[in-house]
């Protein structure tokens, strides 16, 4: 059971990394890539949304830097180290 939890945490870490990297590119308007994009956001948003209440985006003129994925990565790594 513990191994399954460890594998799921690692998988979630990878999905979160894919979300961060994909945020550097424009969103596809349609097609299978759009479906994958929506699935990644649907899986990661429930974790990132509450964290945004703790760390609001840092404004720099017209741009905003979202540091909530960094906090999510740290939390995931702590969980992985504690459980696995």
Backbone torsions as a table, in degrees:
resi	resn	phi	psi	omega
1	UNK	NA	-41.9	-179.5
2	UNK	-63.1	-37.7	179.2
3	UNK	-64.0	-37.3	178.4
4	UNK	-64.9	-43.5	178.3
5	UNK	-62.4	-42.7	178.8
6	UNK	-61.8	-43.9	179.5
7	UNK	-64.9	-38.9	178.9
8	UNK	-67.3	-39.2	176.7
9	UNK	-64.0	-41.7	178.0
10	UNK	-65.3	-42.1	177.5
11	UNK	-61.5	-42.4	178.5
12	UNK	-64.0	-38.1	177.6
13	UNK	-60.8	-41.9	179.3
14	UNK	-66.3	-42.5	178.6
15	UNK	-63.4	-40.5	177.6
16	UNK	-64.2	-39.9	176.5
17	UNK	-62.4	-42.4	177.1
18	UNK	-61.2	-39.8	178.3
19	UNK	-62.8	-45.2	-179.4
20	UNK	-61.8	-47.1	-179.3
21	UNK	-66.1	-38.3	-179.1
22	UNK	-70.8	-19.6	179.6
23	UNK	-69.7	-12.3	178.2
24	UNK	-81.7	-9.3	-177.0
25	UNK	-116.0	155.4	178.2
26	UNK	-66.3	146.9	179.1
27	UNK	-70.6	136.8	175.3
28	UNK	-70.0	141.9	-177.2
29	UNK	-79.2	-31.4	-179.3
30	UNK	-157.9	177.4	176.9
31	UNK	95.7	-176.6	-176.5
32	UNK	-66.6	-30.9	178.8
33	UNK	-65.2	-35.6	176.7
34	UNK	-63.9	-38.7	178.8
35	UNK	-64.3	-42.8	177.8
36	UNK	-64.3	-44.1	179.0
37	UNK	-57.5	-47.7	-179.8
38	UNK	-63.2	-38.2	178.9
39	UNK	-65.4	-42.1	179.0
40	UNK	-62.9	-43.3	178.3
41	UNK	-66.9	-37.5	179.3
42	UNK	-64.8	-32.4	-179.4
43	UNK	-80.9	-36.2	-174.3
44	UNK	-92.0	-25.6	-178.6
45	UNK	-59.5	-40.0	179.8
46	UNK	-60.9	-23.5	177.1
47	UNK	-88.9	-42.2	-174.7
48	UNK	-75.2	-33.7	-176.8
49	UNK	-58.8	-49.2	177.9
50	UNK	-65.3	-31.4	179.9
51	UNK	-68.5	-27.0	177.6
52	UNK	-65.1	-23.2	174.1
53	UNK	-69.6	-29.0	178.3
54	UNK	-82.6	-39.9	-178.3
55	UNK	-128.1	95.5	178.0
56	UNK	-68.9	156.6	178.1
57	UNK	-58.5	140.5	179.6
58	UNK	-84.9	117.8	-177.6
59	UNK	-83.9	135.7	175.2
60	UNK	-138.6	82.9	-176.2
61	UNK	71.3	-126.2	-179.6
62	UNK	-84.5	-3.7	-176.6
63	UNK	-108.2	149.8	175.9
64	UNK	-130.6	133.4	178.0
65	UNK	-100.6	125.4	-179.7
66	UNK	-99.2	113.3	-178.2
67	UNK	-97.8	6.0	179.7
68	UNK	-63.8	-34.2	175.7
69	UNK	-62.0	-32.7	178.1
70	UNK	-63.2	-45.2	177.9
71	UNK	-63.4	-39.9	178.0
72	UNK	-63.8	-41.0	177.1
73	UNK	-61.3	-43.0	179.9
74	UNK	-63.7	-45.1	179.2
75	UNK	-61.9	-44.5	179.2
76	UNK	-62.0	-43.1	179.9
77	UNK	-65.1	-37.6	177.0
78	UNK	-64.7	-43.3	177.9
79	UNK	-62.5	-43.8	179.1
80	UNK	-61.8	-43.0	179.4
81	UNK	-66.6	-36.5	-177.6
82	UNK	-75.4	-35.4	-174.8
83	UNK	-92.1	-40.8	-172.1
84	UNK	-92.2	NA	NA
